[in-house]
Amino acid sequence: MGGTELVYELFAECRTGGYTHSGLCVLDPGNYSQVWPLVRAILVAMVVKGALTVVTFGIRVPAGIFIPTLGVGACAGRLLGIGMQWLQWKYPESRMFAACGGDLGCVVPGLYAMVGAAATLSGVTVRNPSSVAYQLAQFALSPMKRTTVSLAVIMFELTDTLTYAVPVMLAVLVAKTVADTLEPKGIYDLVIESVYFRLLRSPADPNLDLYVQTFAITLPRRQD
């Protein structure tokens, strides 16, 4: 299964009597014997996908970072969603699920996968440091290097709704804050520095003492 197919299946919503989405949907989410094999398979896929992504990106093989990161985050989110769904089916009267009103389909693991993918991608990727747009916006947007607003918009376009705007934006902001605390630089900056490539940074003291009249050509006035 390719990366895009994996992300699609993890984002999918399970429906009664419908497609099982490659075995990600179980008939009885409250049955431990049915849930545990699924959890184990997703956990193995997450570890293997994450390890291969680290290896391929570290040795600079053009395997990408965007889709693999989405896959790892979607796996982690799907695991959390399955756990919450299992708890709801086991304890439907719990105060934690009072907002569901007894609806056993209230918890959607696919939503957790989407939020997890957005948070993981926000913590890993940053804007291209060598682009002209980055250089122009560096002075005004230097504290916000990681993808935040654009990533949230991408997730809204994927779901075609603003219903899940709050959890997606909260997850993206929390991931950005944690990532900036652990390592202010993005993964692209670290790789470029590891191979000693020079970055196209804006000058620390740019010369802005230029005026239009310096380059303007004075034309003689027309005599009527």
NORWONOR-V29856 format. One record per residue. N is the residue number from 1. PHI is phi in whole degrees, -180 to 180 (* if undefined). NEAR is the number of other ideal C-beta (glycine too) atoms within 8 Angstrom. Layout:
n,phi,near
N,PHI,NEAR
N,PHI,NEAR
//
This chain:
n,phi,near
1,*,5
2,-75,5
3,-66,10
4,-66,7
5,-66,8
6,-64,13
7,-63,13
8,-62,8
9,-67,11
10,-72,15
11,-78,11
12,-67,10
13,-100,6
14,-79,13
15,-125,7
16,-65,4
17,75,3
18,-103,7
19,-68,5
20,-84,8
21,54,9
22,58,6
23,85,7
24,-79,13
25,-107,10
26,-108,9
27,-73,4
28,-128,7
29,-63,10
30,-90,7
31,-91,9
32,-63,6
33,-67,6
34,-90,11
35,-80,13
36,-63,8
37,-59,8
38,-68,12
39,-62,11
40,-64,8
41,-66,9
42,-67,13
43,-64,10
44,-64,8
45,-62,10
46,-65,12
47,-66,8
48,-66,8
49,-63,13
50,-65,9
51,-65,8
52,-66,9
53,-65,13
54,-62,8
55,-67,8
56,-66,10
57,-73,13
58,-69,6
59,-93,6
60,62,7
61,-87,6
62,-72,4
63,-104,7
64,86,7
65,-129,9
66,-70,8
67,-66,9
68,-59,15
69,-67,14
70,-59,13
71,-64,14
72,-65,13
73,-66,15
74,-65,16
75,-62,16
76,-64,11
77,-65,17
78,-65,16
79,-62,12
80,-65,10
81,-64,15
82,-65,14
83,-64,9
84,-67,11
85,-66,11
86,-64,12
87,-64,11
88,-66,14
89,-70,10
90,-79,7
91,-130,8
92,-68,10
93,-91,4
94,-68,9
95,-65,4
96,-63,6
97,-111,13
98,-66,7
99,-69,5
100,-74,11
101,64,6
102,83,5
103,-78,6
104,-74,8
105,-98,5
106,-69,10
107,-86,10
108,-113,10
109,-60,14
110,-63,13
111,-66,11
112,-62,13
113,-64,16
114,-66,16
115,-65,13
116,-64,16
117,-65,17
118,-65,16
119,-66,14
120,-65,14
121,-66,14
122,-66,16
123,-78,10
124,-102,10
125,-91,12
126,-135,12
127,-68,9
128,-62,8
129,-72,13
130,-100,7
131,-82,8
132,-66,5
133,-61,8
134,-64,11
135,-63,10
136,-70,7
137,-96,8
138,-65,10
139,-69,6
140,-87,5
141,-121,8
142,-61,7
143,-73,4
144,-116,7
145,-86,10
146,-83,13
147,-72,10
148,-128,11
149,-65,6
150,-63,7
151,-68,12
152,-63,13
153,-65,8
154,-61,8
155,-67,12
156,-65,12
157,-70,7
158,-66,8
159,-89,9
160,59,5
161,-161,6
162,-103,5
163,-62,5
164,-101,12
165,-65,9
166,-65,6
167,-63,9
168,-66,14
169,-68,9
170,-65,8
171,-65,13
172,-65,14
173,-67,9
174,-65,9
175,-64,13
176,-63,13
177,-64,8
178,-65,9
179,-66,12
180,-65,10
181,-71,5
182,-75,5
183,-153,6
184,-62,4
185,-82,7
186,-83,11
187,-67,10
188,-70,10
189,-61,11
190,-66,10
191,-68,10
192,-63,11
193,-70,9
194,-68,6
195,-103,7
196,61,4
197,-85,6
198,-83,3
199,-96,8
200,-88,6
201,-92,7
202,-73,8
203,-63,5
204,-69,4
205,-130,4
206,-69,6
207,-87,5
208,-107,4
209,-85,4
210,-119,5
211,-125,5
212,-63,5
213,-66,5
214,-66,6
215,-108,4
216,-74,6
217,-105,3
218,-83,4
219,-103,4
220,-68,4
221,-72,4
222,-76,4
223,-96,3
224,-87,2
//
